[in-house]
Amino acid sequence: MSAGYHHGYQQPRRPMPPQRPMKKKRRPGRVILVLLLVLVLGTVGFGFYVDSTLTRINALPDYEGRPAETPGTTWLLVGSDARDGLTQEQRDALATGDAAGRRTDTIMMLHLPDNSAAKPVLLSIPRDSYVAIPGNGRNKVNAAYAFGGPQMLVQTVEGATGVRIDHYMEIGFGGFSDMVDAVGGVDICLDQPIKDPLAGIDLPAGCQELDGPQALGFVRTRAFATADLQRVQNQRQFLNALFEKVKSPATLANPFRAIPLMNAASGSVSVNQDDHLWHLLSVALNMSGAASGTVPVGGTPTIGGQSVVQWNKEKASQLFDLISKDEPVPAELIAPPK
């Protein structure tokens, strides 16, 4: 044994160097997920706010002789020429004119079937349709709105078709234009150029993107040989294109489009008392593949000094009977007139 060595003696251990705290690994995926979650929750919350700001009216009151409830869900979609809230500058930009009061530039029936064998049906009702208006004799259907607002219009359409309306949506000039701008414009293809100073448009033939004011002019113009009958076709074409844009991921998943879109709807869209924003979204989501057309037309005579649209009674009766029974509608019943 070496000197100084004692049995049981252990050399002191060197102290371990202090450990550096481990850096947490950054996970960019988690950060992105959190940001997306915040954006989605913010958009949903804003959606509930917008729902609370929709104008609600009693558009569907019960009355004696009202059609019984029918299968499926039927909407009345109305575009009015309301100028409420528009400044003179906005009226000039949208070429709306200064007419007082409200009329219905667009009247459509949308039937969403419960029957899986049937397609949704988007049906234009020409505003010059000559129908019976309760308490006011026979007149153009858009006069019903002037006589008694949405309630009289709904009652008139239900009486003329025998189909019960379940939901109601109405939008005015300014709101329509703002919604188109909110989704970044809508693509439309034109077979021929359209020039109409009264509607404020000068559109070339071919495919193009329409902004809000151009879109409003497109759905309003009657500068065609068949006037309102061509216009209702344009309205359906544009509405389908708009709803395709609304329901696209580029809109719904993009808060910078979804929020302006909902904001445009806020205050400019009127619905029935029991309708909500998610009901409106269901319209956009379910309109794809809809059979699209016009009430069968029998003629366009002049009655009482004004040109009117008379329905083909036999075909119209067959059409509305199928809709009320939630049965498939043959394309020939709603094909545009040749």
FENDAUR-V236023 format. One line per field, one symbol per residue. ss: DSSP state (2 for helix, 1 for strand, 0 for the rest). psi: psi as a letter, one per 20 degrees, with the letter a starting at -180 (. if undefined). Layout:
ss->???
psi->???
This chain:
ss->00000000000000000000000000022222222222222222222222222011100000000000000011111111000000022222220000000001111111110000000011110000111100000111022222222222222222222000001111102222222222000111110001110000111001111102222222220000000222222222222222222200222200222222222220001111000022222222220000111100111001100110111022222222222200000022220000
psi->qqqipppippqqqpqpqppqppppppnhhggggggggggghhggghghgghiiqppqmilqqrpjqqrqqqappqopporkpjpiprhghhghiliakpraprohpoqpopoqhoiiqqqpoppopijporpopjjbprqhihhghgkahghgghggghhhjppphqpppqagghgghgghhjkrppqpphqqponhhikqnprqrprppaghggghgihqkmrhjdhhhghghgggggghghhhgiqhhghjohiggghghhhhpiipprrhjqrhhghhhgghiipjqppaqppphrmrppkjqpropqogghgggghggghjkqqpqhihjqqq.
